[in-house]
Amino acid sequence: MKFRTLPILLAAISWIISGNSLAQSKKKPNIIMVMADDLGWGDVGFNGSALIKTPELDKMAAQSLQFTRFYSGAPVCSPTRGSCLTGRNPERYGILFANVGHMKAEEVTLAETLKTLGYATGHFGKWHLGTLTKTIRDGHRGGKNNDEYSPPWENGFETCFSTEQAVPTWDPMKTQMVKTYYWTGPEKYATDNLDGDDSRVIMDRALPFIEESVKKKKPFLSVIWFHTPHSPVVAGQKYLDMYPGMDENHQHYYGCITAMDEQIGRLRRRIRELGIADDTIILFASDNGPAGEGGGIDQHPGKRQQGTAGPFRGRKGSLYEGGIRVPALLEWPGKFREHKKITAAVTSSDYYPTILSLIGYKNKGTSHPLDGLDVSPVLDGSLAVRPRPIPFRSYKQRALTDHQFKIFSPDDGAHYEMYDLLNDPSETTDIAAKQPGILDSMKAALDQWVLSCAKSAAGGDYIP
């Protein structure tokens, strides 16, 4: 929801907040949302990779809540990013694929809600939820008279260092096929400190924002969305040398992930140096499964997109597990002091309501229907199973997963497959014919959700 369109509702939210107990709290936890781009479930050491060096993420995992069934909101990047910020499935507001749609003015983002609570807000890295300029050609869609203009600074973010789309993971401004800039505000883009590892370039902007917020004694939301390891996949020589004996494609893919991992370690160290670790929630996830062709288990796409979904079927673009089950962590030393694996199903749409709950805010900040749940009872162990299934839709694919079962349709509901994820997480055996009652019940729930999304997409959520 944007100030330019709905000032009355924002004022109402601020009035509600003024009476909320959180507004009287002396210390509100900081939020850092870190996201990798096209990182597969099996591309990190804490999920069993013996090839890719991710020592910093592995250290973080050892001290965090580690999700074994974390689902991206969609099997591609833009929709998942939208779900993280709104708690709503992108089917509701038209961001159905990469380079399609934009964050609408009527949507309420996490940044907008936290701003009303006194948070400083910053976005760093890939945006991909609308274009960032109306004056020059930028990325695939930016330019004059662009109807998809919706930059982060019009969606609640005060400090920005953001690209519209992917850039090379090394020397990000030098070797692009489609020119993309790092935008810092309306018609302003960065021109210095843009060489070398792109993850470092991003972190060089995120850390000063955090430091300045601490200096001003303001809680902060820092959204750090890396481009790694999305194509163009490029690693610097230092990181290539870490993988001797491997072919060039693997060296670049593995190397750029290790470079990103290095920056995550840098972030965590700085948080501790600033003395705010106990008051800071760090979330880490990927926006979807690994890129490339090939839907089977352990199939690689060739060239430099050498990611793996581990034991899971499918890759980016697929609603099989490999396209949407991704590595994910939550670190908050002040509340969760011991490593624990969370086996319940959780999704990126849960970020919005769960973060508001974790910081003590009792209102959801919007009248729009949310698809995400407050899963804080799952995090603290008071609830073992997600109370509501997770729905998905991507072009003609549909899926619904609960704690045990998952249904999947490749043809928009004409035919369904069904899998027992507790006993067959690799989705090798279709049990639809053996479980007709459960199948019909799940189909009915998914059909109802599809109708709800259609109503939202037609503007039904925005009617006063």
Secondary structure, DSSP 8 states (H G I E B T S, - for coil): --TTT-HHHHHHHHHHHHTSHHHH-S---EEEEEEESS--TTSSGGGT-SSS--HHHHHHHHTSEEEEEEE-SSSSHHHHHHHHHHSS-GGGTT--STTS----TT---HHHHHHHTT-EEEEEEE--SSBS-SSS-BTTTBSTT-TTB--GGGTT-SEEEEESS---SBSTTTS-SS----EEETTEE--SS--SBHHHHHHHHHHHHHHHHHHTT--EEEEEE--TTSSS----HHHHTTSTTS-HHHHHHHHHHHHHHHHHHHHHHHHHHTT-GGGEEEEEEESSS--SS--STT---STT-----TT-S--TT-SSHHHHEEEEEEE-TTT--S-EEE-S-EEGGGHHHHHHHHTT--S-S-SS--SS---HHHHTTS--S-SS-EEEEETTEEEEE-SSEEEEESSTTSS-EEEETTT-TT-----GGG-HHHHHHHHHHHHHHHHHHHHHHTTGGG--
